[in-house]
């Protein structure tokens, strides 16, 4: 379902999260958080991206370009406890995270952005963006698993 202007005002900050990007990670995260009782809005430029969500997903969707301020202003950003930016582009993720900080000068929701290129982590830190790098997490998990196997 698409949102209409101002719906975010009805949502409570402690339970409302916005996910930007409905790829495999975004869709999985949206479903897990929604199953945990969080109110979720997932945004993607392409309506077809929401096909990745299962029929059990009961959260909201919004088709739009989150790199446009007008889109971010329409989705109840002021009510969100957190925003997770997981598009498939590091530069886009950083830009969207910066836009969110600009729109919310007084109140800052927690912002987490996916980072594909580990070497860019320094830039994200300089911008004050918390980043998650799937390749780093996977490498740590594999190394941990191998350590357990060898013992």
Secondary structure, DSSP 8 states (H G I E B T S, - for coil): ----TTGGGGS-TTTEEEEE--SHHHHHHHHHHHHTT-EEEEEES-GGGGGGS-TT--SEEEES-TTSHHHHHHTTGGG-SEEEE--S-HHHHHHHHHHHHHH-SSS--EEEEE-S-GGGHHHHHHTT-EEE-HHHHHHHHHHHHHHHHH-
